């Protein structure tokens, strides 16, 4: 049957059933057992049990009818299937015997093949062992022949092997010397001997091994003597010849150790020690100079042969500078001069560290190539040498010096105005700038600590930001007293001066930060554009943070000026008492409080115009007059409102009382007093406006000033029209 006929579509069930038929089909597809309890739990809220039973019965009828239709449709197929199966069991039984025979034959063939493969593998293994044994015996024969030949050539015998090639002379071993040509020939064939020995190790006797060791020792001893002699005589050809032999013998590391032990170590023993450091006039720099002079003199020809510079090296594979010279230097400095690493005296530590860096730079130039420099940097002795310089401790000492000095200045609790200012007016801001500059000064800054000193710069700027907030909350800046006392005037003047200097110093500090960035980039040398952008971004954040303090300082400055000016505005409320029932004449000049109110801002302007920028000073003066004007507007408005209420009260009394002469005279006199009050306020406001304009400030820039003028003019106009 086709795949389409494997399933029969179930007729559509009624739409009003309380369950979905897909739930049954899903269980069949997933081959899970149907859970009656789960089904009832899922549908108990949809319908009661009677309804669920009825719906299941309806769906059962649908399934039965579908099954009947399926049987009727495929009835012919069911009948043909039963007829086709007749005789199938006999056919199956008929092929069982031939299949069994075929299986036995296949198994027999497999056994024969396995046996043949086993025999073949056994014979191949035997052949392989025979071949290996043959090669081992051939190698043993070559070893025996070679040992015999070299024993004759090198004059070795049984007695020599027992007596040894080295005789004691004066407590030292005296090396036997061979002809250089013989040594070179022996070295070229010794590798072949070593190869043969490796192929017949199981067949070698102790005598063979001992003879091979004797030849190697004699060859090495003679070669070492030739090499040291060529070094002493500065024989370039001899050095190159010996180095090639060492390469042939694969003893590059051995000759580098030999050079360190026999040449470098004795030469540096008298150079690198405390007595030499103390006696040298140049101190550590002199010691380093003598160390480098050894490279220039004793190792010059050797480096020309082995180190790659402008030309290719004559002999490749050696690095005497990194593997022989530097390990001895590093070890000597570590063991014999441990005091140079002490960071207790930061100035001395800085000097010695810089001298060491200069020495290492010169040593790197001797390496010739970047590959040689990388080998030097990766040498364990080089890494350990740099780690002995305790840079974190040095920075911590510098941090305590720099940050401690700044913190001491900030914690004095004194305004600290410099008597003779140069760049800054306050001690704290001057100290902060000095600390910033000291971080990058020669004698303090080390390139390896760039990230730490940069972080210290940011911490100093952040501390300045915090200090400005703290100093604005000092008691002497926020205390208030009666404005007419001498002590208060002196304190207010000192507070005001300090606030102005604080504002200008913060501005100067922010303005100098770009110069600081130029100094930093100059000290760092080659700095990428991305690095410069990152430094500039960090510095901009500190700039913006400090600039947010300027509006707060401005508020305190305005508060100090206003605190000395605004109390005089209380006299505005006394103006009605000057004219009511006093028979005073119509006023012709402003009251004295006007000059008293504007005296402090004008004096502030005059005192600081040489210190503060003109546009900033004008801005402060404008804000000050705005604050005064707002308060003056409120006072004048209160007085005019009071006068108006008095007039209305008099009108009501006029209606109640009889119109007697006394009452009329009182009324006329009351109206005249109010006009005088309004006229006095008008004169005061005009005088105040004149002072503001004479100070160079437009009337429109002062808050409430035009409204104030309009208020007094309107009040007088209404008074004139009501007559």
C-alpha positions as CSV (number, residue, x, y, z in Angstrom):
1,X,0.0,0.0,0.0
2,X,1.2,3.5,-0.7
3,X,2.0,6.0,2.0
4,X,-1.2,7.9,1.2
5,X,-3.3,4.8,1.9
6,X,-1.6,4.1,5.3
7,X,-4.0,6.4,7.1
8,X,-7.7,6.8,6.6
9,X,-9.2,10.3,7.2
10,X,-11.5,10.3,10.2
11,X,-14.9,11.9,9.5
12,X,-15.4,15.3,11.1
13,X,-16.8,15.2,14.5
14,X,-19.6,17.6,15.7
15,X,-18.3,21.0,16.6
16,X,-20.0,21.1,20.1
17,X,-17.8,18.4,21.6
18,X,-16.1,19.4,24.8
19,X,-12.7,17.9,23.7
20,X,-10.5,17.9,20.6
21,X,-9.9,14.7,18.6
22,X,-6.3,15.9,18.0
23,X,-5.5,14.9,21.6
24,X,-6.1,11.2,20.8
25,X,-4.1,11.4,17.5
26,X,-1.2,13.2,19.3
27,X,-1.0,10.3,21.7
28,X,-0.8,7.8,18.9
29,X,1.9,9.7,17.0
30,X,4.1,10.0,20.1
31,X,3.5,6.3,20.9
32,X,2.5,7.1,24.5
33,X,0.0,5.4,26.6
34,X,-3.3,7.2,27.0
35,X,-3.9,8.5,30.6
36,X,-7.6,8.6,31.6
37,X,-6.9,10.5,34.7
38,X,-4.9,13.2,32.9
39,X,-7.7,13.5,30.3
40,X,-10.4,13.9,32.9
41,X,-8.2,16.5,34.8
42,X,-7.7,18.5,31.7
43,X,-11.4,18.6,30.8
44,X,-13.1,18.7,34.2
45,X,-13.5,22.5,34.0
46,X,-14.9,22.5,30.5
47,X,-17.9,20.2,31.1
48,X,-19.3,17.9,33.8
49,X,-18.9,14.2,33.7
50,X,-22.3,13.5,32.2
51,X,-21.6,15.8,29.2
52,X,-18.1,14.4,28.8
53,X,-19.6,10.8,28.7
54,X,-22.2,11.8,26.1
55,X,-19.6,13.5,23.9
56,X,-17.2,10.5,24.1
57,X,-20.1,8.3,23.1
58,X,-20.8,10.5,20.1
59,X,-17.2,10.4,19.0
60,X,-17.1,6.6,19.5
61,X,-20.0,6.2,17.0
62,X,-18.0,8.4,14.5
63,X,-15.0,6.1,14.9
64,X,-17.0,3.0,14.4
65,X,-18.6,4.2,11.3
66,X,-15.2,5.2,9.9
67,X,-13.8,1.7,10.7
68,X,-16.8,0.1,8.9
69,X,-16.2,2.2,5.8
70,X,-12.5,1.4,5.8
71,X,-13.2,-2.4,5.9
72,X,-15.7,-2.1,3.1
73,X,-13.3,-0.1,1.0
74,X,-10.3,-2.5,1.3
75,X,-12.3,-5.8,1.5
76,X,-10.8,-7.1,-1.7
77,X,-7.3,-6.5,-0.5
78,X,-7.9,-8.4,2.7
79,X,-9.2,-11.4,0.8
80,X,-6.3,-11.5,-1.7
81,X,-3.8,-11.2,1.2
82,X,-5.0,-14.5,2.7
83,X,-4.9,-16.3,-0.6
84,X,-1.3,-15.1,-1.4
85,X,0.0,-16.5,1.9
86,X,-0.9,-20.1,1.1
87,X,2.2,-22.2,0.6
88,X,4.6,-19.5,1.8
89,X,5.8,-21.6,4.7
90,X,6.8,-24.6,2.5
91,X,8.9,-22.3,0.2
92,X,10.7,-20.9,3.3
93,X,11.5,-24.4,4.6
94,X,12.8,-25.3,1.1
95,X,15.6,-22.7,1.1
96,X,16.8,-23.3,4.7
97,X,19.1,-26.2,3.7
98,X,21.0,-24.4,0.8
99,X,21.5,-21.3,3.0
100,X,23.0,-23.4,5.8
101,X,25.4,-25.1,3.4
102,X,26.5,-21.7,2.0
103,X,27.1,-20.4,5.5
104,X,29.4,-23.3,6.4
105,X,31.4,-22.8,3.2
106,X,31.8,-19.0,3.9
107,X,33.0,-19.7,7.5
108,X,35.5,-22.3,6.2
109,X,37.0,-19.8,3.7
110,X,37.2,-17.1,6.5
111,X,39.2,-19.6,8.7
112,X,41.6,-20.4,5.9
113,X,42.2,-16.7,5.2
114,X,42.8,-15.9,8.9
115,X,45.3,-18.8,9.1
116,X,47.2,-17.6,6.0
117,X,47.3,-14.0,7.3
118,X,48.7,-15.2,10.6
119,X,51.4,-17.2,9.0
120,X,52.3,-14.3,6.7
121,X,52.5,-11.9,9.6
122,X,54.7,-14.3,11.6
123,X,57.2,-14.7,8.7
124,X,57.2,-10.9,8.1
125,X,58.0,-10.3,11.8
126,X,60.8,-12.8,11.6
127,X,62.2,-11.2,8.5
128,X,62.0,-7.8,10.2
129,X,63.9,-9.0,13.3
130,X,66.5,-10.6,11.1
131,X,67.0,-7.4,9.1
132,X,67.2,-5.4,12.4
133,X,69.7,-7.8,13.8
134,X,71.7,-7.7,10.6
135,X,71.8,-3.9,10.7
136,X,72.8,-4.0,14.4
137,X,75.7,-6.3,13.7
138,X,76.8,-4.2,10.7
139,X,76.7,-1.1,12.9
140,X,78.6,-3.0,15.6
141,X,81.2,-3.9,13.0
142,X,81.5,-0.3,11.9
143,X,81.7,0.8,15.5
144,X,84.5,-1.7,16.2
145,X,86.4,-0.6,13.1
146,X,86.0,3.1,13.9
147,X,87.0,2.7,17.5
148,X,90.1,0.7,16.5
149,X,91.0,3.3,13.8
150,X,90.6,6.3,16.1
151,X,92.3,4.6,19.0
152,X,95.4,4.4,16.8
153,X,95.0,7.9,15.4
154,X,94.4,9.4,18.8
155,X,97.1,7.2,20.5
156,X,94.6,5.5,22.9
157,X,95.3,2.2,24.4
158,X,94.1,0.0,27.2
159,X,96.6,1.7,29.5
160,X,95.5,5.1,28.3
161,X,91.9,4.3,29.0
162,X,92.7,3.3,32.5
163,X,95.2,6.0,33.1
164,X,93.0,8.7,31.6
165,X,93.7,11.4,29.1
166,X,94.0,14.1,31.7
167,X,97.0,14.4,34.0
168,X,97.0,16.4,37.2
169,X,99.3,19.4,36.9
170,X,99.4,22.0,39.6
171,X,95.9,21.0,40.9
172,X,94.3,21.6,37.5
173,X,93.5,19.2,34.6
174,X,95.8,19.6,31.7
175,X,94.0,19.1,28.4
176,X,95.7,16.9,25.8
177,X,96.2,18.7,22.5
178,X,95.5,17.2,19.1
179,X,96.3,18.5,15.7
180,X,93.5,20.9,14.5
181,X,93.2,19.0,11.2
182,X,92.8,15.8,13.1
183,X,90.2,17.2,15.4
184,X,88.2,18.5,12.5
185,X,88.4,15.2,10.7
186,X,87.5,13.3,13.9
187,X,84.5,15.5,14.5
188,X,83.1,15.0,11.1
189,X,83.3,11.2,11.5
190,X,82.4,11.1,15.2
191,X,78.7,11.8,14.3
192,X,78.7,8.7,12.1
193,X,80.1,6.8,15.0
194,X,77.4,8.1,17.3
195,X,74.8,7.1,14.7
196,X,76.2,3.6,14.5
197,X,76.2,3.3,18.3
198,X,72.6,4.3,18.5
199,X,71.7,1.4,16.0
200,X,73.5,-1.3,18.0
201,X,73.1,-0.3,21.6
202,X,71.9,-3.8,22.6
203,X,75.1,-5.4,21.2
204,X,77.6,-2.9,22.6
205,X,79.9,-4.0,25.4
206,X,81.1,-1.8,28.2
207,X,84.5,-1.7,26.5
208,X,83.0,-0.2,23.4
209,X,81.1,2.4,25.4
210,X,84.2,3.3,27.4
211,X,86.3,3.7,24.2
212,X,83.6,5.9,22.7
213,X,83.5,8.1,25.8
214,X,87.3,8.4,25.8
215,X,87.3,9.5,22.2
216,X,84.5,12.0,22.8
217,X,86.2,13.4,26.0
218,X,89.5,13.7,24.2
219,X,87.9,15.3,21.2
220,X,85.9,17.8,23.3
221,X,88.9,18.6,25.5
222,X,91.1,19.3,22.5
223,X,88.4,21.3,20.8
224,X,87.8,23.4,24.0
225,X,91.5,24.1,24.2
226,X,91.6,25.2,20.6
227,X,88.6,27.4,21.0
228,X,90.0,29.2,24.2
229,X,93.4,29.6,22.6
230,X,91.9,31.2,19.5
231,X,89.9,33.5,21.7
232,X,93.0,34.5,23.6
233,X,95.0,35.1,20.4
234,X,92.0,36.8,18.7
235,X,92.3,34.3,15.8
236,X,89.1,34.8,13.8
237,X,89.8,31.9,11.5
238,X,90.5,29.6,14.4
239,X,87.3,30.7,16.2
240,X,85.2,30.0,13.1
241,X,86.9,26.6,12.6
242,X,86.2,25.6,16.2
243,X,82.6,26.8,16.0
244,X,81.9,24.8,12.9
245,X,83.3,21.7,14.7
246,X,81.0,22.4,17.6
247,X,78.1,22.5,15.2
248,X,79.2,19.2,13.7
249,X,79.3,17.7,17.2
250,X,75.9,19.3,18.1
251,X,77.6,21.0,21.1
252,X,76.4,24.5,20.6
253,X,75.1,24.8,24.2
254,X,78.2,23.3,25.6
255,X,80.5,25.8,24.0
256,X,78.3,28.7,25.2
257,X,78.5,27.3,28.7
258,X,82.3,27.0,28.3
259,X,82.6,30.6,27.2
260,X,80.6,31.8,30.1
261,X,82.6,29.7,32.6
262,X,86.1,30.2,31.3
263,X,85.9,33.8,29.9
264,X,82.9,35.8,31.0
265,X,82.8,34.7,34.7
266,X,86.5,35.5,35.5
267,X,86.3,38.9,33.7
268,X,83.2,40.0,35.6
269,X,84.2,38.7,39.0
270,X,86.3,41.9,39.6
271,X,83.8,44.3,37.9
272,X,80.5,43.4,39.5
273,X,80.8,43.7,43.2
274,X,80.1,46.2,46.0
275,X,83.7,47.4,46.3
276,X,83.8,48.2,42.6
277,X,80.5,50.0,42.9
278,X,81.7,52.1,45.8
279,X,85.1,52.9,44.3
280,X,83.8,53.9,40.8
281,X,83.3,57.7,40.6
282,X,80.3,57.2,38.3
283,X,78.8,54.5,40.5
284,X,76.5,52.0,38.9
285,X,76.9,53.7,35.5
286,X,80.6,53.1,35.7
287,X,80.1,49.4,36.4
288,X,77.7,49.1,33.5
289,X,80.3,50.9,31.3
290,X,83.0,48.4,32.2
291,X,80.6,45.5,31.5
292,X,79.8,46.8,28.1
293,X,83.5,47.4,27.4
294,X,84.0,43.7,27.8
295,X,81.6,43.1,25.0
296,X,83.3,45.6,22.8
297,X,86.8,44.2,23.4
298,X,86.7,40.5,24.4
299,X,83.6,39.5,22.4
300,X,83.9,41.8,19.3
301,X,85.4,39.1,16.9
302,X,83.2,36.4,18.3
303,X,80.0,38.5,17.8
304,X,81.1,39.4,14.2
305,X,81.3,35.7,13.5
306,X,78.1,34.6,15.1
307,X,75.8,37.6,15.4
308,X,73.7,38.8,12.5
309,X,74.2,42.5,11.8
310,X,74.6,44.2,8.5
311,X,75.9,41.0,6.9
312,X,75.0,37.4,7.4
313,X,77.0,35.7,10.2
314,X,79.9,33.5,9.3
315,X,78.8,30.7,11.6
316,X,75.1,30.4,12.4
317,X,73.4,28.9,15.4
318,X,75.3,30.6,18.3
319,X,74.1,33.4,20.6
320,X,77.0,34.1,23.0
321,X,75.5,37.4,24.1
322,X,72.2,36.0,25.3
323,X,73.3,32.5,26.4
324,X,76.8,33.2,27.8
325,X,77.3,36.8,28.6
326,X,73.9,37.9,29.9
327,X,73.2,35.0,32.3
328,X,76.5,35.7,34.0
329,X,75.8,39.5,34.1
330,X,72.3,38.9,35.5
331,X,73.5,36.5,38.1
332,X,76.4,38.7,39.2
333,X,74.1,41.7,39.6
334,X,71.6,39.7,41.5
335,X,74.1,38.0,43.9
336,X,76.8,40.6,44.3
337,X,74.9,43.9,43.9
338,X,71.5,43.4,45.6
339,X,71.6,46.9,47.1
340,X,70.9,48.5,43.7
341,X,67.3,47.2,43.8
342,X,66.4,48.8,47.1
343,X,63.5,51.3,46.6
344,X,63.8,53.0,50.0
345,X,65.5,56.0,48.6
346,X,63.3,56.9,45.6
347,X,65.8,59.4,44.0
348,X,68.6,56.9,44.2
349,X,66.3,54.1,42.9
350,X,65.2,56.3,40.0
351,X,68.8,57.1,39.1
352,X,69.9,53.4,39.2
353,X,66.9,52.2,37.3
354,X,67.4,54.8,34.5
355,X,71.1,53.8,34.3
356,X,70.0,50.2,34.1
357,X,67.5,50.9,31.3
358,X,70.3,52.7,29.4
359,X,72.6,49.8,29.9
360,X,69.9,47.4,28.6
361,X,69.3,49.5,25.6
362,X,73.0,49.5,24.7
363,X,73.0,45.8,25.2
364,X,70.0,45.4,22.9
365,X,71.9,47.3,20.2
366,X,74.7,44.7,20.5
367,X,72.2,42.0,19.7
368,X,72.1,43.2,16.1
369,X,68.6,42.1,15.1
370,X,65.1,42.2,16.5
371,X,65.1,38.4,16.7
372,X,68.2,38.6,19.0
373,X,66.5,41.3,21.1
374,X,63.4,39.1,21.5
375,X,65.6,36.2,22.6
376,X,67.2,38.5,25.2
377,X,63.8,39.7,26.5
378,X,62.5,36.1,26.7
379,X,65.5,34.8,28.6
380,X,64.5,33.7,32.1
381,X,67.5,35.6,33.7
382,X,66.4,38.8,31.9
383,X,62.8,38.4,33.1
384,X,63.9,37.7,36.7
385,X,66.3,40.7,36.6
386,X,63.5,43.1,35.6
387,X,61.2,41.7,38.3
388,X,63.7,42.5,41.0
389,X,63.2,46.2,40.4
390,X,60.2,46.8,42.7
391,X,58.4,49.5,40.7
392,X,55.1,49.3,42.6
393,X,56.9,50.1,45.8
394,X,58.7,53.0,44.1
395,X,55.4,54.3,42.9
396,X,53.8,54.0,46.3
397,X,56.6,56.1,47.8
398,X,56.1,58.7,45.1
399,X,52.4,58.5,45.6
400,X,52.7,59.3,49.3
401,X,55.1,62.2,48.5
402,X,52.8,63.8,45.8
403,X,49.4,63.0,47.1
404,X,50.4,63.5,50.7
405,X,51.7,67.0,50.0
406,X,48.5,67.9,48.2
407,X,46.3,66.4,51.0
408,X,48.3,68.3,53.6
409,X,47.7,71.6,51.8
410,X,44.0,70.8,51.5
411,X,43.5,69.8,55.1
412,X,45.0,72.9,56.6
413,X,41.6,74.6,56.9
414,X,43.0,77.9,55.8
415,X,42.1,79.8,52.5
416,X,45.8,79.8,51.7
417,X,46.1,82.9,49.5
418,X,49.6,83.1,48.1
419,X,51.3,86.4,49.0
420,X,53.1,86.6,45.7
421,X,51.0,84.7,43.2
422,X,52.7,83.5,40.0
423,X,50.2,81.3,38.1
424,X,47.6,80.6,40.7
425,X,46.3,82.7,43.6
426,X,45.5,79.9,46.1
427,X,48.0,77.5,47.7
428,X,45.8,74.5,47.0
429,X,45.3,75.0,43.3
430,X,49.0,75.8,42.9
431,X,49.9,72.7,44.8
432,X,47.6,70.6,42.7
433,X,49.2,71.9,39.5
434,X,52.7,71.3,40.9
435,X,51.6,67.7,41.8
436,X,50.3,67.1,38.3
437,X,53.6,68.4,36.8
438,X,55.7,66.4,39.3
439,X,54.1,63.1,38.1
440,X,55.8,63.7,34.7
441,X,58.9,65.4,35.9
442,X,62.4,64.1,35.2
443,X,63.6,62.3,38.3
444,X,60.1,61.0,39.1
445,X,58.4,59.6,36.0
446,X,59.2,56.2,34.7
447,X,57.8,55.0,31.4
448,X,57.0,51.6,32.9
449,X,54.7,53.3,35.4
450,X,52.8,55.5,32.9
451,X,49.4,53.9,33.7
452,X,49.9,54.5,37.4
453,X,51.0,58.1,37.1
454,X,48.2,58.8,34.7
455,X,45.7,57.4,37.2
456,X,47.3,59.6,39.9
457,X,46.7,62.6,37.6
458,X,43.0,61.7,37.4
459,X,42.9,61.2,41.1
460,X,44.4,64.6,41.8
461,X,41.8,66.3,39.5
462,X,39.0,64.3,41.2
463,X,40.4,65.4,44.6
464,X,40.4,69.0,43.5
465,X,36.7,68.6,42.5
466,X,35.9,67.2,45.9
467,X,37.9,69.8,47.7
468,X,36.1,72.7,46.0
469,X,32.8,71.2,47.2
470,X,34.3,70.8,50.7
471,X,35.7,74.3,50.9
472,X,32.4,75.9,49.9
473,X,30.9,74.3,53.0
474,X,33.6,75.6,55.4
475,X,32.1,77.2,58.4
476,X,33.8,80.6,57.8
477,X,32.2,80.6,54.3
478,X,28.7,79.9,55.5
479,X,28.5,81.8,58.8
480,X,26.3,84.8,59.0
481,X,26.3,87.8,61.3
482,X,24.9,91.3,61.4
483,X,25.9,93.2,58.3
484,X,26.7,96.3,60.2
485,X,29.5,94.9,62.4
486,X,33.1,95.5,61.5
487,X,34.1,91.8,62.0
488,X,31.4,90.7,59.6
489,X,32.4,93.2,56.9
490,X,36.0,91.9,57.2
491,X,34.9,88.3,57.1
492,X,32.6,88.9,54.2
493,X,35.4,90.7,52.3
494,X,37.8,87.7,53.0
495,X,35.1,85.2,52.0
496,X,34.3,87.1,48.8
497,X,38.0,87.5,47.9
498,X,38.6,83.7,48.4
499,X,35.6,82.8,46.3
500,X,36.7,85.0,43.5
501,X,40.2,83.6,43.6
502,X,38.8,80.1,43.8
503,X,36.7,80.6,40.7
504,X,39.6,82.1,38.7
505,X,42.0,79.3,39.8
506,X,39.6,76.6,38.8
507,X,39.3,78.3,35.4
508,X,43.1,78.5,35.1
509,X,43.5,74.9,36.1
510,X,41.0,73.7,33.5
511,X,42.6,75.9,30.9
512,X,46.0,74.4,31.5
513,X,44.9,70.8,31.2
514,X,45.5,70.7,27.4
515,X,49.1,71.8,28.1
516,X,49.3,68.9,30.6
517,X,48.3,66.5,27.8
518,X,51.0,67.9,25.6
519,X,53.5,67.3,28.3
520,X,52.3,63.8,28.8
521,X,52.4,62.9,25.1
522,X,55.9,64.4,24.9
523,X,57.1,62.2,27.8
524,X,55.6,59.1,26.3
525,X,57.2,59.6,22.9
526,X,55.7,57.5,20.2
527,X,52.0,57.3,21.1
528,X,49.4,56.2,18.7
529,X,46.5,58.4,17.7
530,X,44.1,56.0,19.4
531,X,46.1,56.4,22.6
532,X,46.0,60.2,22.3
533,X,42.3,60.1,21.8
534,X,41.8,58.0,24.9
535,X,43.9,60.2,27.1
536,X,42.2,63.3,25.7
537,X,38.8,61.7,26.4
538,X,39.7,61.0,30.0
539,X,41.1,64.5,30.5
540,X,37.9,66.0,29.0
541,X,35.8,64.2,31.6
542,X,37.9,65.7,34.4
543,X,37.6,69.1,32.8
544,X,33.8,68.9,32.6
545,X,33.7,67.7,36.2
546,X,35.7,70.7,37.4
547,X,33.6,73.1,35.3
548,X,30.5,71.9,37.0
549,X,31.8,73.5,40.2
550,X,32.0,77.0,38.6
551,X,28.2,77.7,38.8
552,X,28.2,76.6,42.4
553,X,31.0,79.0,43.2
554,X,29.1,81.7,41.3
555,X,26.1,81.1,43.6
556,X,28.2,81.5,46.7
557,X,29.8,84.7,45.3
558,X,26.4,86.2,44.5
559,X,25.2,85.1,47.9
560,X,28.0,86.9,49.7
561,X,27.4,90.1,47.7
562,X,23.6,89.9,48.3
563,X,24.0,89.2,52.0
564,X,25.7,92.6,52.4
565,X,23.3,94.5,50.1
566,X,19.8,93.0,50.7
567,X,19.5,94.0,54.4
568,X,19.5,97.6,53.4
569,X,16.3,97.1,51.4
570,X,14.4,96.9,54.8
571,X,14.4,100.7,54.7
572,X,11.9,100.5,51.8
573,X,9.2,99.5,54.2
574,X,10.1,102.5,56.4
575,X,9.3,105.0,53.6
576,X,5.6,105.3,54.5
577,X,6.5,106.3,58.1
578,X,8.6,109.1,56.7
579,X,5.7,110.9,55.1
580,X,2.5,109.9,56.9
581,X,1.4,112.8,59.2
582,X,4.8,114.4,59.0
583,X,4.0,117.4,56.7
584,X,7.1,116.7,54.8
585,X,7.6,118.3,51.4
586,X,7.4,116.4,48.1
587,X,10.6,114.3,47.8
588,X,13.2,115.4,45.3
589,X,16.1,113.0,45.8
590,X,16.4,109.2,46.4
591,X,16.7,107.7,49.9
592,X,20.1,106.8,51.2
593,X,19.4,103.1,51.1
594,X,19.8,103.1,47.3
595,X,23.4,104.1,47.5
596,X,23.9,101.6,50.3
597,X,22.4,98.7,48.3
598,X,24.5,99.3,45.2
599,X,27.7,100.2,47.1
600,X,28.7,96.6,47.7
601,X,28.3,95.4,44.0
602,X,30.0,98.5,42.7
603,X,32.9,98.1,45.2
604,X,33.1,94.4,44.2
605,X,33.3,95.4,40.6
606,X,36.0,98.0,41.2
607,X,38.1,95.7,43.4
608,X,38.2,92.7,41.1
609,X,38.2,94.1,37.6
610,X,41.9,93.6,37.4
611,X,41.7,90.0,38.4
612,X,38.5,88.7,36.8
613,X,37.7,88.9,33.1
614,X,35.4,91.8,32.1
615,X,32.7,89.6,30.6
616,X,32.6,87.3,33.7
617,X,32.6,90.3,36.0
618,X,29.7,91.8,34.0
619,X,27.8,88.6,34.3
620,X,28.3,88.4,38.0
621,X,27.2,92.1,38.4
622,X,24.1,91.4,36.2
623,X,23.2,88.4,38.3
624,X,23.8,90.4,41.5
625,X,21.6,93.3,40.4
626,X,18.9,90.8,39.3
627,X,18.8,89.3,42.8
628,X,18.7,92.8,44.4
629,X,16.0,93.9,41.9
630,X,13.8,91.0,42.6
631,X,14.0,91.7,46.3
632,X,13.5,95.4,45.7
633,X,10.5,94.7,43.5
634,X,8.9,92.7,46.3
635,X,9.5,95.4,48.9
636,X,8.2,98.2,46.6
637,X,5.2,96.1,45.7
638,X,4.4,95.5,49.3
639,X,4.6,99.2,50.1
640,X,2.4,100.2,47.2
641,X,-0.1,97.6,48.1
642,X,-0.1,98.9,51.7
643,X,-0.6,102.4,50.4
644,X,-3.5,101.3,48.2
645,X,-5.2,99.5,51.1
646,X,-4.8,102.6,53.2
647,X,-6.5,104.7,50.5
648,X,-9.4,102.3,50.2
649,X,-9.8,102.3,54.0
650,X,-10.0,106.1,54.0
651,X,-12.6,106.0,51.3
652,X,-14.8,103.7,53.3
653,X,-14.4,105.9,56.4
654,X,-15.4,108.9,54.3
655,X,-18.8,107.3,53.6
656,X,-19.4,106.4,57.2
657,X,-18.3,109.6,58.9
658,X,-19.9,113.0,58.4
659,X,-18.2,115.3,56.0
660,X,-16.7,117.6,58.6
661,X,-13.8,120.0,57.9
662,X,-11.6,118.0,60.2
663,X,-12.4,114.8,58.2
664,X,-11.8,116.6,54.9
665,X,-8.5,118.0,56.1
666,X,-7.4,114.5,57.2
667,X,-8.5,113.0,53.9
668,X,-6.6,115.6,51.9
669,X,-3.6,115.2,54.0
670,X,-3.7,111.4,53.7
671,X,-3.9,111.5,49.9
672,X,-0.9,113.9,49.8
673,X,1.1,111.5,51.9
674,X,0.5,108.6,49.6
675,X,1.5,110.7,46.6
676,X,4.8,111.6,48.4
677,X,5.4,107.9,49.1
678,X,4.8,107.0,45.5
679,X,7.1,109.8,44.3
680,X,9.8,108.7,46.7
681,X,9.6,105.2,45.4
682,X,9.8,106.4,41.9
683,X,12.9,108.5,42.6
684,X,14.5,105.5,44.3
685,X,13.8,103.2,41.4
686,X,15.0,105.8,38.9
687,X,18.2,106.3,40.9
688,X,18.7,102.6,41.1
689,X,18.3,102.2,37.3
690,X,20.7,105.0,36.7
691,X,23.4,103.2,38.8
692,X,22.8,99.9,36.9
693,X,23.1,101.6,33.6
694,X,26.2,103.5,34.6
695,X,27.8,100.2,35.5
696,X,27.5,99.2,31.9
697,X,24.6,96.8,32.2
698,X,21.5,97.1,30.0
699,X,18.2,97.5,31.8
700,X,16.7,94.6,29.9
701,X,19.4,92.2,31.1
702,X,18.4,92.7,34.8
703,X,15.5,90.5,35.9
704,X,12.4,92.4,37.1
705,X,14.0,95.8,36.5
706,X,11.7,96.9,33.8
707,X,8.7,95.5,35.7
708,X,9.9,97.5,38.7
709,X,10.0,100.7,36.7
710,X,6.7,100.0,35.3
711,X,5.3,99.3,38.7
712,X,6.3,102.7,40.3
713,X,5.3,104.6,37.1
714,X,1.9,103.0,36.9
715,X,1.3,103.6,40.6
716,X,2.1,107.3,40.2
717,X,0.0,107.6,37.1
718,X,-3.0,106.1,38.8
719,X,-2.5,108.5,41.7
720,X,-2.5,111.5,39.4
721,X,-5.6,110.4,37.5
722,X,-7.5,109.8,40.8
723,X,-7.2,113.4,41.9
